[in-house]
Amino acid sequence: MSEPAEYEVDARRLLCPMPVIRVQDRVNGLASGSRVRVFCTDPGALADVPAWCRVHGHRVLEAREADGEVEILIEVG
C-alpha cells in the first residue's frame, strides 16, 4: 500500500485566525487520508488547529512546539 499524500502549509509569521484559514484552504478538496503538515509561529495554533480539526472531522497525528515554531501533522478525515 502506498504512503498517503502529504502537503505543507507555511503559516509562519501569521496571527490568529490566519493559520486556521490557511489549513482550511489547503484541506479543501483533499482526499480522506491525505496528510497536511502545518508550520506556524503563532503559539495559539497549538490549540486552534486541533480544535478546528475536531469540529471538521480531521485527526491531529502530531503537534509540537520547539524554538518558537509550532508543527502540526493532520490527517484529513
PDB file of N, CA, C, O and CB in Angstrom:
ATOM      1  N   MET A   1       0.835  -1.175   0.000  1.00  0.00           N
ATOM      2  CA  MET A   1       0.000   0.000   0.000  1.00  0.00           C
ATOM      3  C   MET A   1       0.883   1.242   0.000  1.00  0.00           C
ATOM      4  O   MET A   1       1.896   1.271   0.698  1.00  0.00           O
ATOM      5  CB  MET A   1      -0.951  -0.004   1.208  1.00  0.00           C
ATOM      6  N   SER A   2       0.525   2.257  -0.758  1.00  0.00           N
ATOM      7  CA  SER A   2       1.347   3.456  -0.871  1.00  0.00           C
ATOM      8  C   SER A   2       1.129   4.389   0.317  1.00  0.00           C
ATOM      9  O   SER A   2       0.105   4.344   0.999  1.00  0.00           O
ATOM     10  CB  SER A   2       1.041   4.188  -2.176  1.00  0.00           C
ATOM     11  N   GLU A   3       2.128   5.230   0.534  1.00  0.00           N
ATOM     12  CA  GLU A   3       2.052   6.225   1.602  1.00  0.00           C
ATOM     13  C   GLU A   3       0.985   7.268   1.252  1.00  0.00           C
ATOM     14  O   GLU A   3       0.788   7.578   0.077  1.00  0.00           O
ATOM     15  CB  GLU A   3       3.438   6.906   1.824  1.00  0.00           C
ATOM     16  N   PRO A   4       0.297   7.810   2.263  1.00  0.00           N
ATOM     17  CA  PRO A   4      -0.677   8.863   1.967  1.00  0.00           C
ATOM     18  C   PRO A   4       0.037  10.117   1.448  1.00  0.00           C
ATOM     19  O   PRO A   4       1.177  10.390   1.822  1.00  0.00           O
ATOM     20  CB  PRO A   4      -1.514   9.201   3.230  1.00  0.00           C
ATOM     21  N   ALA A   5      -0.639  10.865   0.593  1.00  0.00           N
ATOM     22  CA  ALA A   5      -0.071  12.112   0.091  1.00  0.00           C
ATOM     23  C   ALA A   5       0.113  13.081   1.257  1.00  0.00           C
ATOM     24  O   ALA A   5      -0.737  13.169   2.144  1.00  0.00           O
ATOM     25  CB  ALA A   5      -0.979  12.737  -1.013  1.00  0.00           C
ATOM     26  N   GLU A   6       1.237  13.809   1.246  1.00  0.00           N
ATOM     27  CA  GLU A   6       1.487  14.778   2.310  1.00  0.00           C
ATOM     28  C   GLU A   6       1.718  16.150   1.699  1.00  0.00           C
ATOM     29  O   GLU A   6       2.460  16.302   0.728  1.00  0.00           O
ATOM     30  CB  GLU A   6       2.701  14.355   3.176  1.00  0.00           C
ATOM     31  N   TYR A   7       1.071  17.139   2.284  1.00  0.00           N
ATOM     32  CA  TYR A   7       1.144  18.516   1.829  1.00  0.00           C
ATOM     33  C   TYR A   7       1.659  19.380   2.966  1.00  0.00           C
ATOM     34  O   TYR A   7       1.657  18.950   4.119  1.00  0.00           O
ATOM     35  CB  TYR A   7      -0.235  19.017   1.331  1.00  0.00           C
ATOM     36  N   GLU A   8       2.101  20.594   2.655  1.00  0.00           N
ATOM     37  CA  GLU A   8       2.583  21.509   3.685  1.00  0.00           C
ATOM     38  C   GLU A   8       1.823  22.824   3.635  1.00  0.00           C
ATOM     39  O   GLU A   8       1.397  23.285   2.576  1.00  0.00           O
ATOM     40  CB  GLU A   8       4.083  21.759   3.523  1.00  0.00           C
ATOM     41  N   VAL A   9       1.668  23.408   4.803  1.00  0.00           N
ATOM     42  CA  VAL A   9       1.112  24.754   4.924  1.00  0.00           C
ATOM     43  C   VAL A   9       2.122  25.571   5.718  1.00  0.00           C
ATOM     44  O   VAL A   9       2.459  25.226   6.850  1.00  0.00           O
ATOM     45  CB  VAL A   9      -0.314  24.748   5.621  1.00  0.00           C
ATOM     46  N   ASP A  10       2.602  26.654   5.119  1.00  0.00           N
ATOM     47  CA  ASP A  10       3.513  27.557   5.809  1.00  0.00           C
ATOM     48  C   ASP A  10       2.699  28.746   6.309  1.00  0.00           C
ATOM     49  O   ASP A  10       2.343  29.637   5.538  1.00  0.00           O
ATOM     50  CB  ASP A  10       4.685  28.020   4.871  1.00  0.00           C
ATOM     51  N   ALA A  11       2.412  28.747   7.601  1.00  0.00           N
ATOM     52  CA  ALA A  11       1.652  29.844   8.204  1.00  0.00           C
ATOM     53  C   ALA A  11       2.529  30.602   9.195  1.00  0.00           C
ATOM     54  O   ALA A  11       2.030  31.200  10.148  1.00  0.00           O
ATOM     55  CB  ALA A  11       0.380  29.310   8.907  1.00  0.00           C
ATOM     56  N   ARG A  12       3.822  30.574   8.965  1.00  0.00           N
ATOM     57  CA  ARG A  12       4.751  31.305   9.833  1.00  0.00           C
ATOM     58  C   ARG A  12       4.480  32.801   9.715  1.00  0.00           C
ATOM     59  O   ARG A  12       4.118  33.300   8.650  1.00  0.00           O
ATOM     60  CB  ARG A  12       6.232  30.985   9.464  1.00  0.00           C
ATOM     61  N   ARG A  13       4.661  33.502  10.827  1.00  0.00           N
ATOM     62  CA  ARG A  13       4.503  34.952  10.917  1.00  0.00           C
ATOM     63  C   ARG A  13       3.056  35.415  10.693  1.00  0.00           C
ATOM     64  O   ARG A  13       2.817  36.598  10.454  1.00  0.00           O
ATOM     65  CB  ARG A  13       5.409  35.622   9.910  1.00  0.00           C
ATOM     66  N   LEU A  14       2.097  34.494  10.767  1.00  0.00           N
ATOM     67  CA  LEU A  14       0.682  34.850  10.665  1.00  0.00           C
ATOM     68  C   LEU A  14       0.031  34.670  12.027  1.00  0.00           C
ATOM     69  O   LEU A  14       0.329  33.719  12.750  1.00  0.00           O
ATOM     70  CB  LEU A  14      -0.041  33.988   9.587  1.00  0.00           C
ATOM     71  N   LEU A  15      -0.858  35.590  12.370  1.00  0.00           N
ATOM     72  CA  LEU A  15      -1.564  35.519  13.646  1.00  0.00           C
ATOM     73  C   LEU A  15      -2.977  35.005  13.438  1.00  0.00           C
ATOM     74  O   LEU A  15      -3.509  35.033  12.328  1.00  0.00           O
ATOM     75  CB  LEU A  15      -1.592  36.893  14.331  1.00  0.00           C
ATOM     76  N   CYS A  16      -3.578  34.533  14.530  1.00  0.00           N
ATOM     77  CA  CYS A  16      -4.947  34.037  14.540  1.00  0.00           C
ATOM     78  C   CYS A  16      -5.875  35.056  13.890  1.00  0.00           C
ATOM     79  O   CYS A  16      -5.790  36.245  14.195  1.00  0.00           O
ATOM     80  CB  CYS A  16      -5.405  33.729  15.978  1.00  0.00           C
ATOM     81  N   PRO A  17      -6.732  34.624  13.025  1.00  0.00           N
ATOM     82  CA  PRO A  17      -7.121  33.258  12.676  1.00  0.00           C
ATOM     83  C   PRO A  17      -6.453  32.719  11.417  1.00  0.00           C
ATOM     84  O   PRO A  17      -6.854  31.669  10.913  1.00  0.00           O
ATOM     85  CB  PRO A  17      -8.595  33.194  12.504  1.00  0.00           C
ATOM     86  N   MET A  18      -5.443  33.413  10.899  1.00  0.00           N
ATOM     87  CA  MET A  18      -4.877  33.055   9.598  1.00  0.00           C
ATOM     88  C   MET A  18      -4.297  31.637   9.511  1.00  0.00           C
ATOM     89  O   MET A  18      -4.478  30.995   8.476  1.00  0.00           O
ATOM     90  CB  MET A  18      -3.813  34.029   9.253  1.00  0.00           C
ATOM     91  N   PRO A  19      -3.610  31.107  10.538  1.00  0.00           N
ATOM     92  CA  PRO A  19      -3.134  29.724  10.402  1.00  0.00           C
ATOM     93  C   PRO A  19      -4.280  28.735  10.153  1.00  0.00           C
ATOM     94  O   PRO A  19      -4.150  27.832   9.326  1.00  0.00           O
ATOM     95  CB  PRO A  19      -2.367  29.314  11.657  1.00  0.00           C
ATOM     96  N   VAL A  20      -5.385  28.901  10.857  1.00  0.00           N
ATOM     97  CA  VAL A  20      -6.532  28.005  10.668  1.00  0.00           C
ATOM     98  C   VAL A  20      -7.129  28.190   9.269  1.00  0.00           C
ATOM     99  O   VAL A  20      -7.508  27.213   8.622  1.00  0.00           O
ATOM    100  CB  VAL A  20      -7.611  28.265  11.751  1.00  0.00           C
ATOM    101  N   ILE A  21      -7.210  29.415   8.813  1.00  0.00           N
ATOM    102  CA  ILE A  21      -7.754  29.675   7.473  1.00  0.00           C
ATOM    103  C   ILE A  21      -6.861  29.055   6.405  1.00  0.00           C
ATOM    104  O   ILE A  21      -7.363  28.491   5.433  1.00  0.00           O
ATOM    105  CB  ILE A  21      -7.901  31.195   7.229  1.00  0.00           C
ATOM    106  N   ARG A  22      -5.552  29.152   6.570  1.00  0.00           N
ATOM    107  CA  ARG A  22      -4.630  28.534   5.598  1.00  0.00           C
ATOM    108  C   ARG A  22      -4.781  27.015   5.588  1.00  0.00           C
ATOM    109  O   ARG A  22      -4.756  26.394   4.525  1.00  0.00           O
ATOM    110  CB  ARG A  22      -3.168  28.914   5.921  1.00  0.00           C
ATOM    111  N   VAL A  23      -4.938  26.417   6.773  1.00  0.00           N
ATOM    112  CA  VAL A  23      -5.156  24.968   6.862  1.00  0.00           C
ATOM    113  C   VAL A  23      -6.460  24.602   6.172  1.00  0.00           C
ATOM    114  O   VAL A  23      -6.499  23.660   5.380  1.00  0.00           O
ATOM    115  CB  VAL A  23      -5.177  24.498   8.341  1.00  0.00           C
ATOM    116  N   GLN A  24      -7.514  25.328   6.460  1.00  0.00           N
ATOM    117  CA  GLN A  24      -8.814  25.057   5.854  1.00  0.00           C
ATOM    118  C   GLN A  24      -8.732  25.132   4.330  1.00  0.00           C
ATOM    119  O   GLN A  24      -9.274  24.271   3.636  1.00  0.00           O
ATOM    120  CB  GLN A  24      -9.863  26.047   6.378  1.00  0.00           C
ATOM    121  N   ASP A  25      -8.058  26.156   3.809  1.00  0.00           N
ATOM    122  CA  ASP A  25      -7.919  26.303   2.360  1.00  0.00           C
ATOM    123  C   ASP A  25      -7.158  25.131   1.750  1.00  0.00           C
ATOM    124  O   ASP A  25      -7.491  24.673   0.657  1.00  0.00           O
ATOM    125  CB  ASP A  25      -7.209  27.613   2.028  1.00  0.00           C
ATOM    126  N   ARG A  26      -6.130  24.642   2.457  1.00  0.00           N
ATOM    127  CA  ARG A  26      -5.324  23.536   1.923  1.00  0.00           C
ATOM    128  C   ARG A  26      -6.091  22.217   1.981  1.00  0.00           C
ATOM    129  O   ARG A  26      -6.003  21.410   1.056  1.00  0.00           O
ATOM    130  CB  ARG A  26      -4.003  23.410   2.703  1.00  0.00           C
ATOM    131  N   VAL A  27      -6.835  21.993   3.050  1.00  0.00           N
ATOM    132  CA  VAL A  27      -7.559  20.735   3.249  1.00  0.00           C
ATOM    133  C   VAL A  27      -8.718  20.580   2.263  1.00  0.00           C
ATOM    134  O   VAL A  27      -9.028  19.470   1.830  1.00  0.00           O
ATOM    135  CB  VAL A  27      -8.084  20.655   4.679  1.00  0.00           C
ATOM    136  N   ASN A  28      -9.354  21.699   1.911  1.00  0.00           N
ATOM    137  CA  ASN A  28     -10.483  21.634   0.978  1.00  0.00           C
ATOM    138  C   ASN A  28     -10.092  20.906  -0.298  1.00  0.00           C
ATOM    139  O   ASN A  28      -9.130  21.278  -0.970  1.00  0.00           O
ATOM    140  CB  ASN A  28     -10.989  23.043   0.645  1.00  0.00           C
ATOM    141  N   GLY A  29     -10.844  19.873  -0.621  1.00  0.00           N
ATOM    142  CA  GLY A  29     -10.618  19.129  -1.849  1.00  0.00           C
ATOM    143  C   GLY A  29      -9.621  17.986  -1.742  1.00  0.00           C
ATOM    144  O   GLY A  29      -9.444  17.242  -2.706  1.00  0.00           O
ATOM    145  N   LEU A  30      -8.961  17.825  -0.593  1.00  0.00           N
ATOM    146  CA  LEU A  30      -8.013  16.723  -0.446  1.00  0.00           C
ATOM    147  C   LEU A  30      -8.755  15.435  -0.117  1.00  0.00           C
ATOM    148  O   LEU A  30      -9.803  15.453   0.529  1.00  0.00           O
ATOM    149  CB  LEU A  30      -6.971  17.038   0.648  1.00  0.00           C
ATOM    150  N   ALA A  31      -8.201  14.327  -0.568  1.00  0.00           N
ATOM    151  CA  ALA A  31      -8.800  13.017  -0.304  1.00  0.00           C
ATOM    152  C   ALA A  31      -8.625  12.644   1.161  1.00  0.00           C
ATOM    153  O   ALA A  31      -7.645  13.024   1.801  1.00  0.00           O
ATOM    154  CB  ALA A  31      -8.174  11.936  -1.209  1.00  0.00           C
ATOM    155  N   SER A  32      -9.585  11.898   1.677  1.00  0.00           N
ATOM    156  CA  SER A  32      -9.501  11.367   3.025  1.00  0.00           C
ATOM    157  C   SER A  32      -8.220  10.549   3.151  1.00  0.00           C
ATOM    158  O   SER A  32      -7.882   9.773   2.258  1.00  0.00           O
ATOM    159  CB  SER A  32     -10.750  10.508   3.366  1.00  0.00           C
ATOM    160  N   GLY A  33      -7.514  10.724   4.255  1.00  0.00           N
ATOM    161  CA  GLY A  33      -6.255  10.022   4.469  1.00  0.00           C
ATOM    162  C   GLY A  33      -5.040  10.834   4.079  1.00  0.00           C
ATOM    163  O   GLY A  33      -3.922  10.502   4.470  1.00  0.00           O
ATOM    164  N   SER A  34      -5.243  11.903   3.306  1.00  0.00           N
ATOM    165  CA  SER A  34      -4.126  12.798   2.983  1.00  0.00           C
ATOM    166  C   SER A  34      -3.630  13.430   4.277  1.00  0.00           C
ATOM    167  O   SER A  34      -4.361  13.523   5.263  1.00  0.00           O
ATOM    168  CB  SER A  34      -4.553  13.901   1.948  1.00  0.00           C
ATOM    169  N   ARG A  35      -2.390  13.855   4.252  1.00  0.00           N
ATOM    170  CA  ARG A  35      -1.811  14.484   5.439  1.00  0.00           C
ATOM    171  C   ARG A  35      -1.351  15.891   5.109  1.00  0.00           C
ATOM    172  O   ARG A  35      -0.866  16.168   4.011  1.00  0.00           O
ATOM    173  CB  ARG A  35      -0.637  13.651   5.985  1.00  0.00           C
ATOM    174  N   VAL A  36      -1.513  16.769   6.081  1.00  0.00           N
ATOM    175  CA  VAL A  36      -1.089  18.160   5.936  1.00  0.00           C
ATOM    176  C   VAL A  36      -0.209  18.505   7.123  1.00  0.00           C
ATOM    177  O   VAL A  36      -0.623  18.393   8.277  1.00  0.00           O
ATOM    178  CB  VAL A  36      -2.315  19.132   5.839  1.00  0.00           C
ATOM    179  N   ARG A  37       1.015  18.926   6.819  1.00  0.00           N
ATOM    180  CA  ARG A  37       1.952  19.346   7.861  1.00  0.00           C
ATOM    181  C   ARG A  37       1.943  20.875   7.894  1.00  0.00           C
ATOM    182  O   ARG A  37       2.219  21.533   6.891  1.00  0.00           O
ATOM    183  CB  ARG A  37       3.409  18.781   7.597  1.00  0.00           C
ATOM    184  N   VAL A  38       1.622  21.422   9.061  1.00  0.00           N
ATOM    185  CA  VAL A  38       1.453  22.859   9.229  1.00  0.00           C
ATOM    186  C   VAL A  38       2.613  23.412  10.050  1.00  0.00           C
ATOM    187  O   VAL A  38       2.976  22.852  11.084  1.00  0.00           O
ATOM    188  CB  VAL A  38       0.098  23.182   9.905  1.00  0.00           C
ATOM    189  N   PHE A  39       3.187  24.511   9.580  1.00  0.00           N
ATOM    190  CA  PHE A  39       4.252  25.206  10.297  1.00  0.00           C
ATOM    191  C   PHE A  39       3.756  26.597  10.648  1.00  0.00           C
ATOM    192  O   PHE A  39       3.337  27.347   9.766  1.00  0.00           O
ATOM    193  CB  PHE A  39       5.565  25.272   9.451  1.00  0.00           C
ATOM    194  N   CYS A  40       3.802  26.956  11.948  1.00  0.00           N
ATOM    195  CA  CYS A  40       3.295  28.243  12.434  1.00  0.00           C
ATOM    196  C   CYS A  40       4.271  28.827  13.442  1.00  0.00           C
ATOM    197  O   CYS A  40       5.098  28.120  14.017  1.00  0.00           O
ATOM    198  CB  CYS A  40       1.888  28.085  13.069  1.00  0.00           C
ATOM    199  N   THR A  41       4.156  30.121  13.641  1.00  0.00           N
ATOM    200  CA  THR A  41       4.883  30.762  14.739  1.00  0.00           C
ATOM    201  C   THR A  41       3.917  31.316  15.779  1.00  0.00           C
ATOM    202  O   THR A  41       4.353  31.787  16.829  1.00  0.00           O
ATOM    203  CB  THR A  41       5.785  31.886  14.204  1.00  0.00           C
ATOM    204  N   ASP A  42       2.628  31.270  15.512  1.00  0.00           N
ATOM    205  CA  ASP A  42       1.614  31.703  16.472  1.00  0.00           C
ATOM    206  C   ASP A  42       1.383  30.566  17.472  1.00  0.00           C
ATOM    207  O   ASP A  42       0.863  29.519  17.087  1.00  0.00           O
ATOM    208  CB  ASP A  42       0.275  32.100  15.746  1.00  0.00           C
ATOM    209  N   PRO A  43       1.757  30.743  18.752  1.00  0.00           N
ATOM    210  CA  PRO A  43       1.586  29.661  19.722  1.00  0.00           C
ATOM    211  C   PRO A  43       0.127  29.257  19.925  1.00  0.00           C
ATOM    212  O   PRO A  43      -0.141  28.136  20.358  1.00  0.00           O
ATOM    213  CB  PRO A  43       2.179  30.069  21.044  1.00  0.00           C
ATOM    214  N   GLY A  44      -0.809  30.132  19.628  1.00  0.00           N
ATOM    215  CA  GLY A  44      -2.230  29.802  19.743  1.00  0.00           C
ATOM    216  C   GLY A  44      -2.659  28.714  18.772  1.00  0.00           C
ATOM    217  O   GLY A  44      -3.689  28.072  18.975  1.00  0.00           O
ATOM    218  N   ALA A  45      -1.879  28.502  17.722  1.00  0.00           N
ATOM    219  CA  ALA A  45      -2.211  27.468  16.738  1.00  0.00           C
ATOM    220  C   ALA A  45      -2.207  26.074  17.365  1.00  0.00           C
ATOM    221  O   ALA A  45      -2.885  25.174  16.870  1.00  0.00           O
ATOM    222  CB  ALA A  45      -1.224  27.516  15.569  1.00  0.00           C
ATOM    223  N   LEU A  46      -1.446  25.888  18.454  1.00  0.00           N
ATOM    224  CA  LEU A  46      -1.419  24.583  19.133  1.00  0.00           C
ATOM    225  C   LEU A  46      -2.786  24.201  19.684  1.00  0.00           C
ATOM    226  O   LEU A  46      -3.078  23.015  19.841  1.00  0.00           O
ATOM    227  CB  LEU A  46      -0.397  24.596  20.266  1.00  0.00           C
ATOM    228  N   ALA A  47      -3.618  25.177  19.975  1.00  0.00           N
ATOM    229  CA  ALA A  47      -4.988  24.912  20.427  1.00  0.00           C
ATOM    230  C   ALA A  47      -5.987  25.091  19.294  1.00  0.00           C
ATOM    231  O   ALA A  47      -6.929  24.310  19.165  1.00  0.00           O
ATOM    232  CB  ALA A  47      -5.353  25.833  21.594  1.00  0.00           C
ATOM    233  N   ASP A  48      -5.784  26.119  18.471  1.00  0.00           N
ATOM    234  CA  ASP A  48      -6.760  26.472  17.440  1.00  0.00           C
ATOM    235  C   ASP A  48      -6.870  25.430  16.328  1.00  0.00           C
ATOM    236  O   ASP A  48      -7.977  25.059  15.938  1.00  0.00           O
ATOM    237  CB  ASP A  48      -6.401  27.802  16.840  1.00  0.00           C
ATOM    238  N   VAL A  49      -5.752  24.961  15.820  1.00  0.00           N
ATOM    239  CA  VAL A  49      -5.789  23.999  14.710  1.00  0.00           C
ATOM    240  C   VAL A  49      -6.400  22.668  15.161  1.00  0.00           C
ATOM    241  O   VAL A  49      -7.273  22.153  14.462  1.00  0.00           O
ATOM    242  CB  VAL A  49      -4.366  23.767  14.148  1.00  0.00           C
ATOM    243  N   PRO A  50      -5.986  22.084  16.295  1.00  0.00           N
ATOM    244  CA  PRO A  50      -6.657  20.855  16.743  1.00  0.00           C
ATOM    245  C   PRO A  50      -8.153  21.036  17.006  1.00  0.00           C
ATOM    246  O   PRO A  50      -8.938  20.128  16.733  1.00  0.00           O
ATOM    247  CB  PRO A  50      -5.992  20.348  17.997  1.00  0.00           C
ATOM    248  N   ALA A  51      -8.556  22.190  17.531  1.00  0.00           N
ATOM    249  CA  ALA A  51      -9.988  22.439  17.755  1.00  0.00           C
ATOM    250  C   ALA A  51     -10.727  22.461  16.421  1.00  0.00           C
ATOM    251  O   ALA A  51     -11.812  21.890  16.306  1.00  0.00           O
ATOM    252  CB  ALA A  51     -10.204  23.779  18.515  1.00  0.00           C
ATOM    253  N   TRP A  52     -10.157  23.108  15.422  1.00  0.00           N
ATOM    254  CA  TRP A  52     -10.765  23.143  14.090  1.00  0.00           C
ATOM    255  C   TRP A  52     -10.859  21.721  13.522  1.00  0.00           C
ATOM    256  O   TRP A  52     -11.864  21.358  12.911  1.00  0.00           O
ATOM    257  CB  TRP A  52      -9.945  24.058  13.134  1.00  0.00           C
ATOM    258  N   CYS A  53      -9.821  20.933  13.725  1.00  0.00           N
ATOM    259  CA  CYS A  53      -9.818  19.542  13.235  1.00  0.00           C
ATOM    260  C   CYS A  53     -10.944  18.729  13.868  1.00  0.00           C
ATOM    261  O   CYS A  53     -11.639  17.991  13.169  1.00  0.00           O
ATOM    262  CB  CYS A  53      -8.464  18.872  13.529  1.00  0.00           C
ATOM    263  N   ARG A  54     -11.130  18.854  15.167  1.00  0.00           N
ATOM    264  CA  ARG A  54     -12.204  18.113  15.844  1.00  0.00           C
ATOM    265  C   ARG A  54     -13.567  18.471  15.272  1.00  0.00           C
ATOM    266  O   ARG A  54     -14.394  17.592  15.033  1.00  0.00           O
ATOM    267  CB  ARG A  54     -12.182  18.395  17.350  1.00  0.00           C
ATOM    268  N   VAL A  55     -13.799  19.748  15.055  1.00  0.00           N
ATOM    269  CA  VAL A  55     -15.093  20.208  14.540  1.00  0.00           C
ATOM    270  C   VAL A  55     -15.345  19.683  13.124  1.00  0.00           C
ATOM    271  O   VAL A  55     -16.488  19.404  12.759  1.00  0.00           O
ATOM    272  CB  VAL A  55     -15.154  21.744  14.550  1.00  0.00           C
ATOM    273  N   HIS A  56     -14.280  19.548  12.326  1.00  0.00           N
ATOM    274  CA  HIS A  56     -14.437  19.202  10.912  1.00  0.00           C
ATOM    275  C   HIS A  56     -14.092  17.749  10.578  1.00  0.00           C
ATOM    276  O   HIS A  56     -14.048  17.374   9.406  1.00  0.00           O
ATOM    277  CB  HIS A  56     -13.583  20.106  10.085  1.00  0.00           C
ATOM    278  N   GLY A  57     -13.848  16.935  11.604  1.00  0.00           N
ATOM    279  CA  GLY A  57     -13.648  15.508  11.369  1.00  0.00           C
ATOM    280  C   GLY A  57     -12.273  15.095  10.903  1.00  0.00           C
ATOM    281  O   GLY A  57     -12.123  14.039  10.289  1.00  0.00           O
ATOM    282  N   HIS A  58     -11.258  15.907  11.181  1.00  0.00           N
ATOM    283  CA  HIS A  58      -9.881  15.563  10.841  1.00  0.00           C
ATOM    284  C   HIS A  58      -9.158  15.129  12.112  1.00  0.00           C
ATOM    285  O   HIS A  58      -9.652  15.343  13.219  1.00  0.00           O
ATOM    286  CB  HIS A  58      -9.149  16.765  10.163  1.00  0.00           C
ATOM    287  N   ARG A  59      -7.998  14.525  11.951  1.00  0.00           N
ATOM    288  CA  ARG A  59      -7.273  13.985  13.103  1.00  0.00           C
ATOM    289  C   ARG A  59      -5.881  14.598  13.194  1.00  0.00           C
ATOM    290  O   ARG A  59      -5.178  14.695  12.188  1.00  0.00           O
ATOM    291  CB  ARG A  59      -7.173  12.450  13.012  1.00  0.00           C
ATOM    292  N   VAL A  60      -5.486  15.006  14.379  1.00  0.00           N
ATOM    293  CA  VAL A  60      -4.138  15.510  14.615  1.00  0.00           C
ATOM    294  C   VAL A  60      -3.259  14.313  14.960  1.00  0.00           C
ATOM    295  O   VAL A  60      -3.504  13.616  15.945  1.00  0.00           O
ATOM    296  CB  VAL A  60      -4.112  16.594  15.760  1.00  0.00           C
ATOM    297  N   LEU A  61      -2.237  14.082  14.143  1.00  0.00           N
ATOM    298  CA  LEU A  61      -1.325  12.960  14.383  1.00  0.00           C
ATOM    299  C   LEU A  61      -0.137  13.368  15.244  1.00  0.00           C
ATOM    300  O   LEU A  61       0.375  12.566  16.026  1.00  0.00           O
ATOM    301  CB  LEU A  61      -0.829  12.393  13.059  1.00  0.00           C
ATOM    302  N   GLU A  62       0.299  14.613  15.099  1.00  0.00           N
ATOM    303  CA  GLU A  62       1.415  15.149  15.888  1.00  0.00           C
ATOM    304  C   GLU A  62       1.184  16.637  16.102  1.00  0.00           C
ATOM    305  O   GLU A  62       0.622  17.320  15.246  1.00  0.00           O
ATOM    306  CB  GLU A  62       2.792  14.894  15.179  1.00  0.00           C
ATOM    307  N   ALA A  63       1.614  17.123  17.232  1.00  0.00           N
ATOM    308  CA  ALA A  63       1.596  18.567  17.496  1.00  0.00           C
ATOM    309  C   ALA A  63       2.732  18.858  18.455  1.00  0.00           C
ATOM    310  O   ALA A  63       2.825  18.264  19.530  1.00  0.00           O
ATOM    311  CB  ALA A  63       0.209  19.045  18.085  1.00  0.00           C
ATOM    312  N   ARG A  64       3.595  19.779  18.055  1.00  0.00           N
ATOM    313  CA  ARG A  64       4.720  20.109  18.936  1.00  0.00           C
ATOM    314  C   ARG A  64       5.162  21.544  18.704  1.00  0.00           C
ATOM    315  O   ARG A  64       4.887  22.153  17.670  1.00  0.00           O
ATOM    316  CB  ARG A  64       5.901  19.142  18.706  1.00  0.00           C
ATOM    317  N   GLU A  65       5.858  22.056  19.707  1.00  0.00           N
ATOM    318  CA  GLU A  65       6.415  23.398  19.626  1.00  0.00           C
ATOM    319  C   GLU A  65       7.865  23.329  20.043  1.00  0.00           C
ATOM    320  O   GLU A  65       8.194  22.743  21.074  1.00  0.00           O
ATOM    321  CB  GLU A  65       5.624  24.401  20.511  1.00  0.00           C
ATOM    322  N   ALA A  66       8.736  23.927  19.243  1.00  0.00           N
ATOM    323  CA  ALA A  66      10.161  23.970  19.563  1.00  0.00           C
ATOM    324  C   ALA A  66      10.760  25.230  18.964  1.00  0.00           C
ATOM    325  O   ALA A  66      10.489  25.565  17.811  1.00  0.00           O
ATOM    326  CB  ALA A  66      10.895  22.704  19.037  1.00  0.00           C
ATOM    327  N   ASP A  67      11.566  25.922  19.736  1.00  0.00           N
ATOM    328  CA  ASP A  67      12.275  27.115  19.275  1.00  0.00           C
ATOM    329  C   ASP A  67      11.341  28.144  18.648  1.00  0.00           C
ATOM    330  O   ASP A  67      11.685  28.766  17.643  1.00  0.00           O
ATOM    331  CB  ASP A  67      13.341  26.726  18.278  1.00  0.00           C
ATOM    332  N   GLY A  68      10.157  28.326  19.240  1.00  0.00           N
ATOM    333  CA  GLY A  68       9.234  29.336  18.763  1.00  0.00           C
ATOM    334  C   GLY A  68       8.451  28.958  17.519  1.00  0.00           C
ATOM    335  O   GLY A  68       7.763  29.798  16.939  1.00  0.00           O
ATOM    336  N   GLU A  69       8.549  27.700  17.103  1.00  0.00           N
ATOM    337  CA  GLU A  69       7.805  27.260  15.931  1.00  0.00           C
ATOM    338  C   GLU A  69       6.905  26.084  16.288  1.00  0.00           C
ATOM    339  O   GLU A  69       7.317  25.159  16.988  1.00  0.00           O
ATOM    340  CB  GLU A  69       8.764  26.876  14.792  1.00  0.00           C
ATOM    341  N   VAL A  70       5.686  26.133  15.803  1.00  0.00           N
ATOM    342  CA  VAL A  70       4.698  25.083  16.020  1.00  0.00           C
ATOM    343  C   VAL A  70       4.642  24.232  14.755  1.00  0.00           C
ATOM    344  O   VAL A  70       4.638  24.757  13.641  1.00  0.00           O
ATOM    345  CB  VAL A  70       3.285  25.683  16.371  1.00  0.00           C
ATOM    346  N   GLU A  71       4.599  22.909  14.939  1.00  0.00           N
ATOM    347  CA  GLU A  71       4.442  21.986  13.810  1.00  0.00           C
ATOM    348  C   GLU A  71       3.305  21.026  14.148  1.00  0.00           C
ATOM    349  O   GLU A  71       3.305  20.396  15.206  1.00  0.00           O
ATOM    350  CB  GLU A  71       5.781  21.203  13.509  1.00  0.00           C
ATOM    351  N   ILE A  72       2.344  20.921  13.245  1.00  0.00           N
ATOM    352  CA  ILE A  72       1.170  20.067  13.456  1.00  0.00           C
ATOM    353  C   ILE A  72       0.978  19.205  12.214  1.00  0.00           C
ATOM    354  O   ILE A  72       0.987  19.710  11.091  1.00  0.00           O
ATOM    355  CB  ILE A  72      -0.116  20.921  13.755  1.00  0.00           C
ATOM    356  N   LEU A  73       0.804  17.914  12.418  1.00  0.00           N
ATOM    357  CA  LEU A  73       0.526  16.998  11.319  1.00  0.00           C
ATOM    358  C   LEU A  73      -0.918  16.553  11.431  1.00  0.00           C
ATOM    359  O   LEU A  73      -1.341  16.023  12.458  1.00  0.00           O
ATOM    360  CB  LEU A  73       1.494  15.774  11.333  1.00  0.00           C
ATOM    361  N   ILE A  74      -1.678  16.777  10.355  1.00  0.00           N
ATOM    362  CA  ILE A  74      -3.112  16.496  10.303  1.00  0.00           C
ATOM    363  C   ILE A  74      -3.384  15.394   9.295  1.00  0.00           C
ATOM    364  O   ILE A  74      -2.784  15.359   8.221  1.00  0.00           O
ATOM    365  CB  ILE A  74      -3.910  17.765   9.941  1.00  0.00           C
ATOM    366  N   GLU A  75      -4.288  14.499   9.644  1.00  0.00           N
ATOM    367  CA  GLU A  75      -4.796  13.524   8.680  1.00  0.00           C
ATOM    368  C   GLU A  75      -6.211  13.956   8.313  1.00  0.00           C
ATOM    369  O   GLU A  75      -7.067  14.129   9.180  1.00  0.00           O
ATOM    370  CB  GLU A  75      -4.771  12.051   9.262  1.00  0.00           C
ATOM    371  N   VAL A  76      -6.438  14.123   7.031  1.00  0.00           N
ATOM    372  CA  VAL A  76      -7.742  14.576   6.538  1.00  0.00           C
ATOM    373  C   VAL A  76      -8.761  13.482   6.738  1.00  0.00           C
ATOM    374  O   VAL A  76      -8.509  12.326   6.399  1.00  0.00           O
ATOM    375  CB  VAL A  76      -7.671  14.981   5.049  1.00  0.00           C
ATOM    376  N   GLY A  77      -9.922  13.834   7.292  1.00  0.00           N
ATOM    377  CA  GLY A  77     -10.985  12.876   7.567  1.00  0.00           C
ATOM    378  C   GLY A  77     -11.918  12.690   6.391  1.00  0.00           C
ATOM    379  O   GLY A  77     -12.867  11.909   6.473  1.00  0.00           O
TER     380      GLY A  77
END
